[in-house]
């Protein structure tokens, strides 16, 4: 099981569930892992283009819509392109730091 660094997996109910299932092994991803960001982008694409404003009478209806969208998408698939430069990312972080703490670091 792959989890991010948020505290969800530390909640007692989650810990109990995991303790009852010793065959599950947790692998933590680093915060802001680029591949995880790409997965989030993929789910956003599905949400925006296939699910949002849709009417689904059942879970199988929703699953069928998603599977149909993915099949169509995969016929003309292209890899995600990372377009941000290191400098643009660092500039964004600096702006955020200034906005929330009044510091540049």
Secondary structure as the mmCIF struct_conf table of DSSP 4:
data_model
#
loop_
_struct_conf.conf_type_id
_struct_conf.id
_struct_conf.beg_label_comp_id
_struct_conf.beg_label_asym_id
_struct_conf.beg_label_seq_id
_struct_conf.end_label_comp_id
_struct_conf.end_label_asym_id
_struct_conf.end_label_seq_id
STRN STRN1 UNK A 2 UNK A 3
BEND BEND1 UNK A 5 UNK A 6
HELX_RH_3T_P HELX_RH_3T_P1 UNK A 7 UNK A 10
BEND BEND2 UNK A 11 UNK A 11
HELX_RH_AL_P HELX_RH_AL_P1 UNK A 12 UNK A 19
TURN_TY1_P TURN_TY1_P1 UNK A 20 UNK A 20
TURN_TY1_P TURN_TY1_P2 UNK A 22 UNK A 23
STRN STRN2 UNK A 27 UNK A 28
HELX_LH_PP_P HELX_LH_PP_P1 UNK A 29 UNK A 30
TURN_TY1_P TURN_TY1_P3 UNK A 31 UNK A 32
HELX_RH_AL_P HELX_RH_AL_P2 UNK A 34 UNK A 46
HELX_RH_PI_P HELX_RH_PI_P1 UNK A 47 UNK A 51
TURN_TY1_P TURN_TY1_P4 UNK A 52 UNK A 53
BEND BEND3 UNK A 57 UNK A 58
HELX_RH_AL_P HELX_RH_AL_P3 UNK A 59 UNK A 75
TURN_TY1_P TURN_TY1_P5 UNK A 76 UNK A 76
HELX_RH_AL_P HELX_RH_AL_P4 UNK A 86 UNK A 101
BEND BEND4 UNK A 102 UNK A 103
#
